[in-house]
Amino acid sequence: MPAPPCASCHQARAALRRPRSGQALCGSCFCTAFEAEVLHTVQAGRLLPPGAVVAVGASGGKDSTVLAHVLRELAPRLRITLQLVAVDEGISGYRDAALAAVRRQAARWELPLTVVAYEDLFGGWTMDSVARSTAGSGRSRACCTFCGVLRRRALEEGARRVGATHIVTGHNADDVAETVLMNFLRGDTGRLARCGGLGSAGEGGALPRCRPLQLASQKEVVLYAHFRRLDYFSEECVYAPEAFRGYARDLLKQLEVVRPSVVLDLVHSAEHLALAPTAQPAPPGACTRCGALASRTLCQVCTLLDGLDRGRPRLAIGKGRRGLDEAPLQTRAGPALSKALPAF
């Protein structure tokens, strides 16, 4: 049976049916619609004001590649300037290949690229050394927790180095739905309260962050990359299989079978979530060591580095971190922690 005509241009044959609407579109019309929806998300949410210098978190993967490509197409209309910022976590056999993809993208699109490394920022610690440190602690699944906290700080540092006024990341609707589900399953009301919205306005000196692809499904991100023939790195991180997020992702896929709209349902639920006053997170203060925004004596970054430097990474996560807060230790933190930076 031949494919139906495109429902938009009525000339070319349809190449896909949009997962969200079922509308039959050709590849060109789909890409045009996808870009228009991202433009609407940015403008309706007032995410990137004219004149903004935008640091795009570039990992080399499909999401950040699609985000950078779409924003490059929309930059003249939005009147923004783009800078690619990549983070080298220090994962041998994985990150080098991903950074090679980022460098190809930067050269092809003629966008400036800045790379910041964990090893330089965090006193010599890389994700490989973190993994070795946690291997015998019973916390090997916590690698993604360590990496997530450090990567957010590293991206902030990289954005400041290039004079950015805003940070954008490629999180799509599936990513946000997984995060909502994870925080709900863990009973983490503090993080659950921060899941709503399209980003953060920035507080305590932090740069504003946003997620222009938050309302785009992972399926459509992949389709856009396919029709635009984008070059991206597609291998999974070597530490990802042990992460808790994988279980949330599997559960989400099972839920989609019985309720196809579950991804956006979770995203919109987070936007309208209201917590009881007793469940609201405490107002943040300042880290006593680096001056960053923190809900405890030490910010997350300093706490994690403390646990690693003491050879007690288990204390860096969960209730045990109180012991670290109460007995500060001079860490091996690099330049990024020698001055006040916001915590995340």
C-alpha positions as CSV (number, residue, x, y, z in Angstrom):
1,M,0.0,0.0,0.0
2,P,1.6,3.3,-1.0
3,A,2.2,6.0,1.6
4,P,-0.4,8.7,1.9
5,P,0.4,12.3,0.8
6,C,1.9,14.6,3.3
7,A,-0.9,16.3,5.3
8,S,1.0,19.6,5.3
9,C,2.4,20.2,1.7
10,H,0.0,17.7,0.0
11,Q,2.8,17.1,-2.6
12,A,5.4,14.7,-1.3
13,R,4.6,11.3,0.1
14,A,4.5,11.0,3.9
15,A,7.6,9.5,5.5
16,L,6.2,9.2,9.0
17,R,3.3,9.5,11.3
18,R,4.0,11.8,14.2
19,P,4.0,9.7,17.4
20,R,2.1,12.5,19.3
21,S,-0.6,13.4,16.8
22,G,-0.6,10.6,14.2
23,Q,-0.3,13.2,11.5
24,A,1.3,11.9,8.3
25,L,4.1,14.2,7.1
26,C,7.0,14.1,4.7
27,G,10.5,14.5,6.2
28,S,10.9,18.2,5.2
29,C,7.5,19.2,6.7
30,F,8.1,17.3,9.9
31,C,11.4,19.1,10.4
32,T,9.8,22.4,9.7
33,A,7.0,21.7,12.2
34,F,9.6,20.4,14.8
35,E,11.6,23.6,14.6
36,A,8.4,25.8,14.8
37,E,7.4,24.0,18.0
38,V,10.8,24.5,19.6
39,L,10.6,28.2,18.6
40,H,7.2,28.4,20.2
41,T,8.5,26.8,23.4
42,V,11.4,29.3,23.6
43,Q,9.2,32.3,22.8
44,A,6.2,31.4,24.9
45,G,8.3,30.5,27.9
46,R,10.5,33.6,27.4
47,L,13.5,31.4,27.8
48,L,16.1,33.2,25.7
49,P,15.8,36.9,25.4
50,P,17.2,38.8,22.4
51,G,20.9,39.4,22.8
52,A,21.5,36.3,25.0
53,V,24.8,34.5,24.7
54,V,23.7,30.9,25.0
55,A,26.0,28.1,26.1
56,V,24.7,24.8,24.6
57,G,25.7,21.8,26.6
58,A,27.2,19.6,23.9
59,S,27.7,16.0,24.6
60,G,27.9,14.7,21.1
61,G,24.7,12.6,21.6
62,K,21.4,12.9,19.6
63,D,19.7,15.3,22.0
64,S,22.4,18.0,22.3
65,T,23.2,17.6,18.6
66,V,19.5,18.2,17.6
67,L,19.3,21.1,20.1
68,A,22.4,22.8,18.7
69,H,21.2,22.4,15.1
70,V,17.7,23.7,15.8
71,L,19.0,26.7,17.8
72,R,21.5,27.5,15.0
73,E,18.6,27.5,12.6
74,L,16.5,29.7,14.9
75,A,19.3,32.0,16.1
76,P,18.6,34.8,13.6
77,R,15.0,34.9,14.5
78,L,15.7,34.7,18.3
79,R,18.6,37.1,17.9
80,I,20.9,35.0,20.1
81,T,24.6,34.0,20.0
82,L,25.6,30.3,20.4
83,Q,28.6,28.8,22.1
84,L,29.2,25.1,22.4
85,V,30.4,23.9,25.8
86,A,31.4,20.3,26.2
87,V,32.4,18.5,29.4
88,D,35.1,15.8,29.5
89,E,34.2,13.6,32.4
90,G,37.3,11.4,31.9
91,I,35.7,8.2,30.8
92,S,38.2,6.2,28.7
93,G,37.0,4.6,25.6
94,Y,33.7,6.6,25.6
95,R,34.1,10.3,26.1
96,D,37.0,10.7,23.6
97,A,34.7,9.4,20.8
98,A,31.8,11.6,21.9
99,L,34.1,14.7,22.0
100,A,35.3,13.9,18.5
101,A,31.7,14.1,17.3
102,V,31.3,17.5,19.1
103,R,34.4,18.8,17.4
104,R,33.1,17.7,14.0
105,Q,29.8,19.5,14.7
106,A,31.5,22.7,15.8
107,A,33.6,22.7,12.7
108,R,30.7,22.0,10.4
109,W,28.4,24.6,11.9
110,E,31.3,27.1,12.5
111,L,30.4,27.5,16.2
112,P,33.0,28.2,18.9
113,L,33.6,25.2,21.2
114,T,35.0,25.1,24.7
115,V,35.9,21.9,26.5
116,V,36.1,21.7,30.3
117,A,37.4,18.6,32.1
118,Y,36.6,17.1,35.5
119,E,40.3,16.4,36.0
120,D,41.2,20.1,35.8
121,L,38.2,21.4,37.8
122,F,38.0,18.8,40.6
123,G,41.4,18.2,41.9
124,G,42.4,15.4,39.5
125,W,39.2,13.3,39.9
126,T,37.8,11.8,36.7
127,M,34.8,9.5,36.4
128,D,37.1,6.6,35.9
129,S,38.9,7.3,39.2
130,V,35.5,7.9,40.9
131,A,34.3,4.5,39.6
132,R,37.4,2.8,41.0
133,S,36.9,4.6,44.3
134,T,33.3,3.5,44.7
135,A,33.8,-0.1,43.3
136,G,34.2,-1.7,46.7
137,S,31.9,0.6,48.6
138,G,28.6,-0.9,47.7
139,R,27.8,2.4,45.9
140,S,28.9,1.4,42.4
141,R,25.5,2.4,41.1
142,A,26.1,5.9,42.4
143,C,28.5,6.8,39.5
144,C,25.7,8.6,37.7
145,T,24.9,10.6,40.8
146,F,28.5,11.7,41.2
147,C,28.7,12.5,37.5
148,G,25.5,14.4,37.3
149,V,26.4,16.8,40.1
150,L,29.9,17.4,38.9
151,R,28.8,17.8,35.3
152,R,26.3,20.5,36.2
153,R,29.1,22.4,38.0
154,A,31.5,21.9,35.1
155,L,28.9,23.1,32.5
156,E,28.3,26.2,34.7
157,E,32.1,26.9,34.8
158,G,32.4,26.4,31.0
159,A,29.5,28.7,30.4
160,R,31.1,31.4,32.5
161,R,34.4,31.1,30.7
162,V,32.8,31.9,27.4
163,G,30.7,34.8,28.8
164,A,27.4,33.1,28.4
165,T,24.2,34.6,29.9
166,H,22.1,31.5,29.6
167,I,22.7,27.7,29.5
168,V,20.6,25.3,27.5
169,T,20.6,21.5,27.7
170,G,19.1,18.9,25.4
171,H,16.8,17.1,27.9
172,N,13.7,15.9,26.0
173,A,10.3,14.9,27.3
174,D,11.3,11.3,28.0
175,D,14.3,12.5,30.1
176,V,12.1,14.7,32.2
177,A,9.4,12.1,32.6
178,E,12.1,9.6,33.8
179,T,13.4,12.2,36.3
180,V,9.9,12.8,37.7
181,L,9.3,9.1,38.0
182,M,12.7,8.5,39.7
183,N,12.2,11.3,42.2
184,F,8.7,10.0,43.0
185,L,9.9,6.5,43.5
186,R,12.8,7.7,45.8
187,G,10.4,10.0,47.7
188,D,12.7,12.9,47.0
189,T,10.3,15.8,47.4
190,G,13.0,18.4,47.1
191,R,14.1,17.4,43.6
192,L,10.5,16.6,42.7
193,A,9.5,20.2,43.5
194,R,12.2,21.4,41.0
195,C,11.1,19.1,38.1
196,G,8.4,21.5,36.9
197,G,8.8,24.3,34.4
198,L,11.2,24.5,31.4
199,G,14.2,25.3,33.5
200,S,15.4,27.6,36.2
201,A,15.6,31.4,36.2
202,G,18.9,31.3,38.1
203,E,19.4,32.1,41.8
204,G,22.3,32.7,44.1
205,G,24.4,33.8,41.1
206,A,23.7,30.8,38.9
207,L,23.1,31.3,35.2
208,P,19.6,30.7,34.0
209,R,19.1,27.3,32.5
210,C,16.4,26.0,30.2
211,R,15.3,22.9,28.2
212,P,13.9,23.9,24.8
213,L,13.3,20.2,23.8
214,Q,11.4,19.4,27.0
215,L,8.1,19.0,25.1
216,A,9.6,16.9,22.3
217,S,9.5,13.2,22.6
218,Q,12.6,11.1,22.2
219,K,11.1,9.4,19.1
220,E,10.7,12.8,17.4
221,V,14.2,13.9,18.4
222,V,15.6,10.8,16.7
223,L,13.4,11.3,13.6
224,Y,14.6,14.9,13.3
225,A,18.2,13.8,13.5
226,H,17.5,11.2,10.8
227,F,15.9,13.6,8.3
228,R,18.4,16.3,8.9
229,R,21.2,13.7,8.5
230,L,22.9,14.8,11.7
231,D,26.2,13.3,12.8
232,Y,26.0,12.2,16.4
233,F,27.5,9.7,18.9
234,S,25.1,7.0,19.9
235,E,26.8,4.7,22.3
236,E,25.7,4.4,25.9
237,C,28.0,5.5,28.7
238,V,29.8,2.5,30.2
239,Y,28.5,3.3,33.7
240,A,24.9,3.8,32.7
241,P,23.7,0.2,32.9
242,E,24.0,0.3,36.7
243,A,22.1,3.5,37.1
244,F,18.7,3.7,38.8
245,R,17.5,5.8,35.8
246,G,17.5,2.6,33.7
247,Y,14.8,1.1,35.9
248,A,12.7,4.2,35.6
249,R,13.2,4.1,31.8
250,D,12.0,0.5,31.6
251,L,9.0,1.2,33.7
252,L,8.1,4.2,31.6
253,K,8.3,2.1,28.4
254,Q,5.9,-0.4,30.0
255,L,3.5,2.4,31.0
256,E,3.6,3.7,27.4
257,V,2.2,0.5,26.2
258,V,-1.1,1.0,28.1
259,R,-1.1,4.8,28.1
260,P,0.8,6.3,25.1
261,S,0.5,9.8,26.5
262,V,2.2,8.9,29.8
263,V,5.4,10.8,29.0
264,L,3.8,14.2,28.5
265,D,1.4,13.4,31.3
266,L,4.3,13.1,33.7
267,V,6.0,16.3,32.3
268,H,2.8,18.3,32.7
269,S,2.1,16.8,36.2
270,A,5.5,18.1,37.4
271,E,4.6,21.6,36.1
272,H,1.4,21.6,38.2
273,L,2.8,19.7,41.2
274,A,1.9,21.3,44.6
275,L,3.7,20.1,47.7
276,A,2.5,20.4,51.3
277,P,4.3,23.2,53.2
278,T,6.0,20.6,55.3
279,A,7.5,19.0,52.2
280,Q,8.8,22.1,50.6
281,P,12.7,22.2,50.5
282,A,14.4,24.6,52.9
283,P,15.6,27.9,51.5
284,P,19.1,27.5,50.2
285,G,22.1,29.1,51.9
286,A,25.8,29.3,50.9
287,C,28.4,26.6,51.0
288,T,30.9,27.3,53.8
289,R,33.7,26.2,51.6
290,C,33.2,27.5,48.1
291,G,30.3,29.9,48.6
292,A,28.0,28.2,46.2
293,L,24.3,27.8,46.7
294,A,23.6,24.9,49.1
295,S,20.9,23.5,51.3
296,R,23.4,22.2,53.8
297,T,26.7,23.3,55.3
298,L,28.5,22.0,52.2
299,C,27.2,22.1,48.6
300,Q,26.7,18.8,46.7
301,V,30.0,19.2,44.9
302,C,32.1,19.8,48.0
303,T,30.3,17.0,49.8
304,L,31.0,14.5,47.0
305,L,34.7,15.5,46.7
306,D,35.0,15.3,50.5
307,G,33.7,11.7,50.5
308,L,36.1,10.8,47.6
309,D,39.1,12.4,49.2
310,R,38.5,10.6,52.5
311,G,38.1,7.3,50.8
312,R,34.5,7.2,52.1
313,P,32.3,7.8,49.0
314,R,29.3,6.2,50.7
315,L,29.0,9.2,53.0
316,A,28.7,11.5,50.1
317,I,25.2,10.3,49.3
318,G,22.2,10.1,51.5
319,K,21.9,10.5,55.2
320,G,25.5,9.7,55.8
321,R,26.6,13.0,54.3
322,R,25.9,14.7,57.7
323,G,29.1,13.4,59.0
324,L,31.0,15.1,56.2
325,D,29.2,18.4,56.8
326,E,30.1,18.4,60.4
327,A,33.8,17.7,59.9
328,P,35.1,19.7,56.9
329,L,38.2,18.5,55.2
330,Q,40.5,20.5,52.8
331,T,39.7,18.9,49.4
332,R,41.8,18.6,46.3
333,A,39.3,20.7,44.4
334,G,40.6,22.6,41.4
335,P,40.0,26.2,40.3
336,A,36.3,25.8,39.9
337,L,35.8,25.4,43.6
338,S,38.3,28.0,44.7
339,K,35.8,30.7,44.1
340,A,32.1,31.1,44.7
341,L,30.0,29.2,42.2
342,P,26.4,28.2,42.4
343,A,25.5,24.7,43.5
344,F,22.9,22.5,41.8
